[in-house]
């Protein structure tokens, strides 16, 4: 096969080459704030690419669905038996939980705990993963046109997924909680000690800057502290699996097992509301009278 | 025709890279199709085409990654440009030599990238080399070599290379 030669004349090529060099130099010299302009200019390109991206993601989902329903049925019989046994166990637990639920409802009403609903959020679907290997991110099918912005928190009913770091018109990139470059303010639920949750290179998370006197232990749950970032207080992040206390260190740290499996996340909620309710507003603390 | 082909490459690489390649990743590392495409375009069509396609690919891929736009765009643009310069120096390029070249260039780019990205202190140089740079270079070389071999068996690469340098 021979390609048609539609190359521009030599002088035109030289002009294009000079423009390309100016572009590269511009990139190098511009301050990072101005480079966000390039991100903005890239939105139409991102919109164009999002179409084939969603088509490929759709085809991929269909194939995965067919594979899961009809092809990958090995061991289903054994799994079915095990699930039946688990179901019996869960029925028993369900009865106990109903009782506990009635009691909780009563107490909640008593404490006027009704304002605890999450702030405004947008549901989105995961359509892809990071195009490179250096960051652990997921790509969502909602973007700036749906009101998504950088630094908004992303959760599932199970817990924290990550936070939005980049948007185009119709997609958003979410840096996962397990990425070492992510940092979320966390709180140990039992001891009320605060720290910063970072991802690790092993795909787990780590709560740093826990006070030395804290009696945190494996099994303790870590939730968002709600102090900074796009998360309200109390969203589960992970469970402590190991405490690391180094000699002469000012703080201790804890390794966490994240509540979510980033590789299996399919649908998420993006927390949109910039003004999250304060703890007082959420708990309905009575206002002071003048 | 050429511009349309480049547009299809740019628009097509991102969905394949972000949706499909995560399934064929080895040790959680996937090949960089943008890098391979920039190399091939630079080598076959010359340094200017390599530079422009590399810049566009880097920009498009950065829109769907946490990587900053500048590093992604410039690195891929530079790769396309260097591939074009290298292509100018050779008359005949066997798939084996191409694979070896890709391996070396991918390693070099991978070694520079952690410094450019200013990653977390956990992601030090040795961690990057063993967990990302080397596996990705191997995958890039294998995928690039396979595409190059396929292209050689379908079209006259040497003729295309010589035409682009006229």
Interface residues (C-beta under 8 A of the other chain):
Chain A: X1 X2 X3 X4 X5 X6 X7 X13 X16 X17 X20 X23 X24 X27 X28 X32 X35 X38 X39 X42 X45 X46 X48 X49 X52 X53 X55 X56 X57 X60 X127 X128 X129 X130 X131 X132 X133 X134 X135 X137 X139 X165 X166 X168 X171 X173 X175 X179 X180 X181 X198 X200 X201 X203
Chain B: X1 X2 X11 X12 X14 X15 X16 X17 X18 X19 X20 X22 X28 X29 X30 X32 X34 X48 X51 X52 X55 X59 X60 X61 X62 X63 X64 X65 X66 X67 X68 X69 X70 X72 X73 X74 X77 X113 X114 X117 X119 X120 X122 X123 X127 X131 X132 X136 X154 X155 X156 X159 X160 X163 X164
